[in-house]
Structures are given as structure tokens and as C-alpha cells.
């Protein structure tokens, strides 16, 4: 394990960004290690959205420099006997509950250690807010080098994993996936990675079908007429369905889990 703390902690959660909870996590982190720089990464994971967090958060964490600690709090099992974990993945440490949120790092061989709530949490540890009382302060101490990986107890069993959204490649070039998220602009992020899509060419980039609608695959929003639907590669590295100068979610009435089918140029 080659992790070297960079003094950076990020916070992600399903809190929504509208309440007092994110601020309390930042405060608990800074109280534990005032020298650490604390950044909000993504508090828009849908409530209890462990599966979506497990799918999308690993696409966000690598934007930070090596040595960053990422605390992720999507924790419907808070206060139960579920374990609290620290995962070594690539050049990062991940801190959060053992509920499948770190499925991809486990599959990629990430090492796992345990947090002890009594040793590593705040003295007044609650049964409902381990983001503030355990994960944020422990993450800050890890980021500052005040808590070391080697001092943590190895995980004795097999961490929880969830079934991640995927994409199925079929004969003839068809790819089937699903809508995983509607972003703040109403773009529908799908589970189809851009690496499976053909590059630009004279025959176009194919089409997408969703809810009985056929939508062209383009490269930029500007290639579509105002108000028109299009599909393109978004910032997650996944295919998204968008509406030029509008909301694809409202235009289609599509929700998370809706099937999406991609067809290559004919």
C-alpha cells in the first residue's frame, strides 16, 4: 500500500446539499484535523442510493490528486452492526460504510481495513449520523497522517458488494443499458460507457432508442437543433441523453432504470 496523505479530504453523500448535515461533517473533520483541506465532492447521490453511488463515485474520485482521502456517506444502515471501512484503492483512501458503496474498488483489488467507532469516532457518537461522528473525523485524521493505515485492523470477512448498472453488448453492435441518473440539467446519464460506442465517421454515430423514441448520437449539444433530443458522451465517460436548451427528463418523462438501446450506424 503506497498511500501518502496529501492533506485533502472530500465529502460525498445523499444529503442533497440543502440541509445542515454537510456543514456539520466539515466542522467535525476540521475539529479532528484543522490543517486538512476539506472539499465537497457530490452531495447529490439520491437518498439511500447505494447502487448509484457505487457506480458513479469511482468516476469522480480520480479527479483529485494522489493521497486524497474520500469519505462517502450513503448509509441507510447507520447505527446497525454494519462495519465501517477504510479502503485502499489506487492512490486514495476511501472511508465509509460496508454496504456495497465500494464495490468497484473491491473488484479491482482494493485492500480493506476496519474503523472502530469507539476508537476513531467522536466521543458522543450518535446512532444516526456516522458521517459527522465517525467518517468525517476519521477521514480527516487519515488525510493529515494522524491516523495510519497500518494501525487499522484488517477486515476479517468479505465486504458487501452490490450489482452495479451495466451495459450488454449484443450481436450486430446493439448495446443495452439503463438510465442511472437525471442530472441538474435534466440530462439522462446512462450505464453505457463511451468506450463501447463507435467513433465519429461519415455514417454518423448511430442512434438510441428509449420509450419508443429514436434519438441520434452526436458529439456536441450544438449539433442538435434547439429543443431537439440527442445522445452524446457526457463528463462521466458515459452516454447521456440530452435536450438542446432544455431537459430530456421532462421531454421524455424517463426515470432511473429505464431501458436504453444503442444501435450503431447502418
C-alpha positions in Angstrom: 0.0 0.0 0.0 1.7 3.2 -1.3 -0.7 5.8 0.0 0.9 9.1 1.1 -1.5 11.6 2.7 -1.9 14.8 0.7 -3.9 16.7 3.4 -7.0 16.6 1.3 -10.4 15.2 2.3 -13.5 15.1 0.1 -17.1 14.5 1.3 -19.9 12.9 -0.7 -23.3 11.9 0.5 -27.0 11.6 -0.3 -27.8 14.7 1.9 -28.9 16.8 -1.1 -27.0 19.9 -0.3 -29.9 21.8 1.2 -29.7 20.9 4.9 -27.3 21.4 7.8 -25.6 18.0 7.5 -22.8 18.7 5.1 -21.7 21.6 7.2 -21.6 19.5 10.3 -19.4 17.0 8.5 -17.0 19.7 7.5 -16.9 21.0 11.1 -16.2 17.6 12.5 -13.4 17.0 10.0 -11.7 20.3 10.8 -12.1 19.8 14.5 -10.2 16.5 14.1 -7.5 17.9 11.9 -7.6 21.7 11.4 -4.8 21.6 8.8 -6.7 19.4 6.4 -8.3 20.9 3.3 -12.0 19.7 3.1 -13.9 19.8 -0.2 -17.5 18.9 -1.1 -17.4 16.5 -4.0 -21.0 15.3 -4.5 -23.9 15.5 -2.1 -26.5 14.7 -4.8 -26.5 10.9 -4.6 -30.2 10.1 -4.4 -31.4 9.2 -0.9 -30.3 5.7 0.0 -28.8 5.4 -3.5 -26.0 3.0 -2.6 -26.1 1.3 -6.1 -25.8 4.6 -7.9 -23.1 5.9 -5.6 -21.1 2.7 -6.1 -21.4 3.2 -9.8 -20.6 6.9 -10.2 -18.4 7.9 -7.3 -15.4 5.9 -8.6 -15.6 8.1 -11.8 -15.3 11.2 -9.6 -12.6 10.3 -7.1 -9.7 10.2 -9.5 -10.1 13.9 -10.4 -8.4 14.6 -7.1 -4.6 14.3 -6.6 -3.0 11.1 -5.3 -3.0 11.0 -1.5 -6.6 12.3 -1.2 -9.0 10.7 1.3 -12.6 10.3 0.0 -15.3 10.0 2.7 -18.6 8.7 1.2 -21.8 8.7 3.3 -24.7 6.9 1.7 -25.6 4.9 4.8 -29.2 3.6 5.3 -27.8 1.1 7.7 -26.3 3.7 10.1 -26.5 2.6 13.7 -26.7 -1.1 12.9 -23.9 -3.7 13.1 -22.7 -2.9 9.5 -19.0 -2.3 9.6 -17.1 1.0 9.0 -14.4 0.7 6.4 -11.2 2.3 5.1 -10.4 1.0 1.6 -7.0 1.5 -0.2 -7.7 1.9 -3.9 -5.2 3.2 -6.5 -3.6 6.2 -4.7 -6.5 7.0 -2.5 -8.2 6.0 0.8 -12.0 5.6 0.8 -13.9 5.9 4.1 -17.5 4.8 4.6 -20.0 2.1 5.5 -19.8 -1.6 4.4 -22.9 -1.6 2.4 -21.7 -2.0 -1.2 -20.7 1.6 -1.8 -17.1 0.5 -2.5 -18.0 -2.5 -4.8 -15.8 -1.4 -7.7 -12.7 -0.8 -5.6 -13.2 -4.2 -4.0 -13.4 -5.8 -7.5 -10.2 -4.0 -8.5 -8.4 -5.5 -5.6 -8.6 -2.7 -3.1 -7.4 -3.6 0.4 -9.8 -3.2 3.3 -9.3 -2.2 6.9 -11.8 -1.5 9.7 -12.6 1.6 11.6 -13.5 1.2 15.3 -16.3 3.6 16.1 -15.2 3.8 19.8 -11.6 4.5 19.0 -11.9 6.5 15.8 -15.2 8.3 16.2 -16.2 11.3 18.3 -16.9 10.7 22.0 -20.6 11.5 21.6 -21.1 9.1 18.7 -24.7 9.0 17.6 -26.7 6.2 16.1 -28.0 8.3 13.2 -25.1 10.4 11.9 -21.8 8.5 11.4 -20.9 10.8 8.6 -20.3 13.5 11.2 -19.3 11.4 14.1 -17.1 8.8 12.5 -16.3 9.0 8.8 -15.5 12.7 8.5 -13.2 12.9 11.6 -11.5 9.6 10.8 -11.1 10.7 7.2 -9.5 14.0 8.3 -7.1 12.2 10.5 -6.1 9.9 7.7 -5.7 12.8 5.4 -3.4 14.6 7.9 -1.4 11.5 8.7 -2.6 11.5 12.3 -4.2 8.0 11.8 -2.2 5.5 9.8 -3.4 2.7 7.6 -1.1 0.2 9.4 -2.8 0.9 12.7 -6.1 -0.3 11.5 -7.4 -3.8 11.9 -7.7 -5.9 8.7 -11.3 -6.7 7.6 -11.9 -10.3 8.7 -14.6 -11.3 6.1 -15.9 -10.4 2.7 -17.1 -6.8 2.2 -20.7 -6.2 0.9 -21.0 -5.8 -2.8 -23.9 -4.6 -5.0 -25.0 -5.4 -8.5 -23.7 -2.4 -10.5 -25.5 -0.9 -13.5 -24.0 -2.4 -16.7 -24.2 -2.4 -20.4 -24.8 -5.6 -22.5 -23.2 -5.8 -26.0 -25.4 -7.9 -28.4 -24.7 -9.3 -31.8 -24.8 -6.7 -34.6 -23.4 -3.9 -32.4 -26.5 -3.2 -30.3 -25.8 -2.2 -26.7 -28.4 -2.3 -23.9 -28.1 -0.2 -20.8 -30.3 1.8 -18.4 -30.8 5.4 -17.2 -28.9 5.7 -13.9 -29.3 9.4 -13.1 -31.0 12.6 -14.2 -28.5 15.5 -13.6 -29.5 19.0 -12.7 -29.8 20.0 -16.3 -32.3 17.1 -17.0 -29.7 15.1 -18.9 -30.2 11.4 -18.6 -27.0 9.7 -17.7 -26.9 6.0 -18.8 -24.9 3.0 -17.9 -23.4 2.7 -21.4 -19.7 3.6 -21.4 -18.3 5.7 -24.2 -15.6 3.2 -24.9 -18.3 0.9 -26.4 -19.5 3.5 -28.8 -18.1 3.9 -32.3 -16.0 7.0 -33.1 -17.2 9.7 -35.5 -17.4 8.8 -39.2 -19.2 9.6 -42.4 -22.0 7.2 -41.5 -22.9 9.1 -38.3 -22.6 7.7 -34.7 -25.7 5.6 -34.6 -29.0 6.1 -32.7 -30.5 5.5 -29.3 -34.0 4.1 -28.5 -35.8 5.0 -25.3 -39.5 4.8 -24.5 -40.2 4.2 -28.2 -38.3 7.3 -29.3 -35.3 7.3 -31.7 -32.6 9.8 -30.9 -29.4 10.5 -32.9 -26.0 10.1 -31.3 -24.0 13.3 -31.8 -20.7 14.8 -30.5 -21.9 18.1 -29.1 -25.0 19.8 -27.9 -24.6 22.4 -30.6 -25.0 19.9 -33.4 -28.7 19.5 -32.4 -31.4 21.9 -33.3 -32.8 24.0 -30.4 -35.3 21.8 -28.4 -34.2 18.6 -30.2 -33.2 15.4 -28.3 -29.7 14.0 -28.8 -27.4 11.4 -27.2 -23.7 12.1 -26.6 -20.8 11.2 -24.4 -21.0 13.2 -21.1 -18.5 14.1 -18.5 -18.8 10.8 -16.6 -17.5 9.0 -19.7 -21.0 7.6 -20.2 -23.6 8.1 -22.9 -26.2 10.7 -21.9 -29.5 11.7 -23.5 -30.0 15.4 -23.6 -32.3 18.0 -25.0 -30.7 21.1 -26.6 -31.6 24.1 -24.5 -34.0 22.0 -22.4 -34.5 19.0 -20.2 -34.5 15.4 -21.6 -36.0 14.2 -18.4 -39.1 16.4 -18.8 -39.3 15.9 -22.5 -39.2 12.1 -22.3 -40.7 11.5 -18.9 -38.0 9.0 -18.3 -36.9 7.8 -14.9 -33.9 5.9 -13.4 -33.9 2.3 -14.5 -35.5 3.0 -17.9 -34.0 0.7 -20.6 -31.8 2.4 -23.2 -30.8 0.7 -26.5 -28.0 1.9 -28.7 -27.7 0.9 -32.4 -24.6 1.5 -34.5 -24.7 3.3 -37.9 -26.2 1.2 -40.6 
